[in-house]
Amino acid sequence: MKSLIITCILFLSLFQTSYSQETNKLDDKGQRHGLWKGTYTESKRPRYEGTFDHGKETGTFKFFDDTKELKVIATRDFSAKDGSAYTTFFDQKGNKVSEGKEVNKLYEGEWKYYHLESKEIMTVEKYSKGKLNGARKVFYRSGKIAEEANYKDGIKNGPYKKYSEKGAVLEDATYKNGEFDGAVIYNDDAGKTVKGQFKNGKKSGIWKYYENGKLVKEENPNKPVREKFKIDSKNKGARKLPQNAPANK
């Protein structure tokens, strides 16, 4: 019985040695070739596996989480053979988190992000060399648009709109170099509206406040607020003086 156990151990050892020789190999130029497997430094659990063709990734690479379950948390598909990889990220339950193309490990083109544990798209972004460029859209779970923004070299530039799930425009503004610039309108579901201007990220000019379409207030944020005359409820018709105003003698 003991000799049988020893024989089995030797066989497994030889098998593992033979198998390891078939992975993580280099070609005569020192480039990765064939099946490669990486491990986490501390746990020694599998981190990734994929195939190289004389230094170039081919096919689909799989990346695992650092747990005993070895859940696939990402894949990178190199089948396009143009130096790009179509990358997909997953949560622990196998649901897609995001997906899109990478070139030199930088985001490129359209990327999609999904609502938590859902197949519904939450965000669509466009990239160029790892930076946001172009339209970025955010959606409610219902599929209706929630936000629309524009970017240039990773910085918000151009028109921006925010919507309620019913389709009402809650915010209509313009950005320049990541700051508000130009006319802006804010609305809420209670019928209140605010209209004003920004210049280089700061409020400018006259700001107007409406309730149900009626103008109820105007202010200039760049000038001191002056006290308005009010009606004294105890003495109707009398003017209520601003606080600290000198009394007439």
C-alpha positions in Angstrom: 0.0 0.0 0.0 2.8 2.4 0.9 4.6 1.7 -2.4 1.4 2.5 -4.3 1.1 5.9 -2.5 4.7 6.7 -3.3 4.1 5.8 -6.9 1.1 8.1 -7.1 3.0 10.9 -5.6 5.9 10.5 -8.0 3.4 10.4 -10.9 1.6 13.6 -9.8 5.0 15.3 -9.3 6.2 14.3 -12.8 2.8 15.4 -14.3 3.0 18.8 -12.6 6.6 19.3 -13.8 5.7 18.3 -17.3 2.7 20.6 -17.2 4.6 23.5 -15.9 7.1 23.1 -18.6 4.3 23.6 -21.1 3.3 27.0 -19.6 5.1 30.3 -19.1 7.6 29.6 -21.9 9.8 32.0 -23.8 10.9 31.8 -27.4 14.5 32.0 -28.6 14.2 35.8 -28.5 13.1 35.8 -24.9 9.5 36.7 -25.7 6.5 35.0 -24.2 5.1 32.2 -26.3 2.3 29.8 -25.7 0.1 29.5 -22.7 0.9 31.7 -19.8 -0.5 31.8 -16.3 0.0 34.4 -13.7 -0.6 34.2 -9.9 -1.3 36.6 -7.1 1.9 37.3 -5.1 0.6 36.5 -1.6 -2.1 33.9 -2.1 -0.5 32.2 -5.1 -3.9 31.8 -6.6 -4.4 32.1 -10.4 -4.5 35.7 -11.5 -4.8 35.4 -15.3 -4.3 33.0 -18.1 -3.9 33.5 -21.8 -1.8 32.7 -24.9 1.0 34.6 -26.5 2.4 34.3 -30.0 6.0 35.4 -29.8 5.3 38.2 -27.5 1.8 39.2 -28.7 -1.4 38.4 -26.9 -3.8 36.2 -28.9 -7.3 34.9 -28.3 -9.0 35.6 -25.0 -7.2 36.3 -21.7 -9.1 35.6 -18.5 -8.5 37.4 -15.2 -9.6 35.9 -11.9 -10.5 37.4 -8.5 -8.3 36.5 -5.5 -10.7 34.0 -3.9 -11.1 30.3 -3.8 -14.0 30.5 -6.2 -11.7 31.9 -8.9 -14.5 34.1 -10.4 -13.7 35.6 -13.8 -13.7 39.3 -13.2 -12.4 40.4 -16.6 -11.7 39.2 -20.1 -9.5 40.7 -22.9 -10.2 39.6 -26.4 -7.3 40.1 -28.9 -9.0 38.4 -31.9 -9.1 41.7 -33.8 -5.3 41.3 -34.4 -4.8 45.1 -34.7 -3.2 45.6 -31.4 -6.5 46.3 -29.6 -8.3 44.3 -27.0 -12.0 44.2 -26.4 -12.2 44.2 -22.6 -15.2 43.2 -20.4 -15.4 43.6 -16.6 -17.7 41.4 -14.5 -18.9 41.5 -10.9 -18.7 38.5 -8.5 -22.0 37.2 -9.8 -20.9 37.2 -13.5 -22.9 40.3 -14.4 -21.3 42.7 -16.9 -20.0 45.9 -15.2 -18.5 47.6 -18.3 -17.1 46.8 -21.7 -15.2 48.5 -24.5 -12.0 48.6 -26.6 -8.5 49.2 -25.3 -5.4 50.2 -27.3 -2.1 50.0 -25.5 -4.2 49.5 -22.4 -5.9 52.9 -22.9 -9.6 53.2 -23.4 -10.5 53.8 -27.0 -13.8 54.4 -28.8 -17.2 53.6 -27.1 -17.4 52.2 -23.6 -20.6 51.0 -22.0 -21.3 50.7 -18.3 -24.3 48.8 -16.8 -26.6 49.3 -13.9 -25.9 47.2 -10.8 -26.7 43.5 -11.5 -28.6 44.5 -14.7 -28.3 44.3 -18.4 -29.6 47.8 -18.7 -27.0 50.3 -19.9 -26.3 53.1 -17.4 -23.6 55.1 -19.2 -22.1 55.4 -22.7 -18.8 57.2 -23.0 -16.4 57.9 -25.9 -12.6 57.8 -25.5 -9.5 58.8 -27.4 -6.2 57.6 -26.1 -7.6 57.0 -22.6 -9.4 60.4 -22.3 -13.0 61.2 -22.6 -13.8 62.8 -26.0 -17.2 63.5 -27.4 -20.6 62.8 -26.0 -21.2 61.1 -22.6 -24.7 59.9 -21.8 -26.2 58.6 -18.6 -29.5 56.6 -18.5 -32.1 55.6 -15.9 -32.8 51.9 -15.5 -35.9 52.5 -17.6 -33.7 53.4 -20.5 -34.7 57.0 -20.5 -31.9 59.6 -20.8 -30.7 61.2 -17.5 -27.7 63.3 -18.5 -26.0 64.5 -21.7 -22.5 66.0 -21.6 -19.6 66.6 -23.9 -15.9 66.2 -23.3 -12.6 67.2 -24.9 -9.4 65.7 -23.8 -11.0 64.5 -20.6 -12.5 67.9 -19.7 -16.1 68.8 -19.8 -16.7 71.2 -22.7 -19.9 72.2 -24.5 -23.6 71.7 -23.9 -24.8 69.9 -20.8 -28.3 68.7 -20.0 -29.9 66.9 -17.1 -33.3 65.3 -17.3 -36.0 63.9 -14.9 -37.2 60.4 -15.6 -40.3 61.9 -17.1 -38.3 63.8 -19.7 -38.3 67.3 -18.2 -35.1 69.3 -18.5 -33.8 69.9 -15.0 -30.6 71.6 -16.0 -29.5 73.2 -19.3 -26.0 74.7 -19.2 -22.7 75.0 -21.1 -19.2 74.1 -20.0 -15.9 75.5 -21.0 -12.7 73.9 -19.8 -14.5 72.1 -17.1 -16.4 75.1 -15.7 -19.8 76.6 -16.2 -19.7 79.3 -18.9 -22.7 81.1 -20.5 -26.4 80.8 -19.9 -27.8 78.3 -17.5 -31.4 77.2 -16.6 -32.4 75.1 -13.6 -35.9 73.6 -13.1 -37.5 71.4 -10.5 -40.7 69.4 -10.3 -42.3 72.0 -8.2 -42.5 74.6 -11.0 -39.5 76.6 -9.8 -37.0 77.9 -12.4 -33.7 79.8 -12.1 -32.1 81.6 -15.1 -28.7 83.1 -15.0 -25.2 83.4 -16.5 -21.8 82.0 -15.7 -18.4 83.4 -16.7 -15.3 81.3 -16.0 -17.2 79.2 -13.5 -18.6 82.1 -11.5 -22.1 83.6 -11.5 -22.4 86.8 -13.5 -25.1 89.4 -14.3 -28.7 89.3 -13.3 -30.2 86.0 -12.0 -33.9 85.5 -12.2 -36.1 83.3 -10.1 -39.5 82.0 -11.3 -42.4 80.1 -9.7 -44.9 78.6 -12.1 -43.7 80.9 -14.8 -44.0 84.1 -12.8 -40.9 86.2 -12.0 -40.6 86.4 -8.2 -37.0 87.6 -7.6 -34.0 89.1 -9.3 -30.5 89.4 -8.0 -27.0 90.3 -9.0 -24.6 88.0 -7.2 -21.7 90.4 -7.9 -23.3 93.3 -6.2 -24.3 93.8 -2.5 -27.9 92.8 -1.7 -30.0 95.9 -0.9 -32.8 95.6 1.5 -36.2 96.0 -0.1 -39.2 97.8 1.3 -41.6 95.5 3.1 -45.1 95.8 4.5 -45.2 95.9 8.2 -47.9 93.4 9.3 -48.6 95.4 12.5 -48.9 98.8 10.8 -50.1 98.2 7.3 -49.0 100.8 4.8 -45.9 101.8 6.9 -42.5 101.2 5.4 -40.3 98.8 7.3 -36.8 100.3 7.4 -33.7 98.2 6.8 -32.0 97.0 10.0 -29.5 99.6 11.5 -31.0 102.4 9.3 -31.0 105.8 11.0 -34.5 107.0 12.2 -35.9 110.3 10.9 -35.9 113.1 13.5 
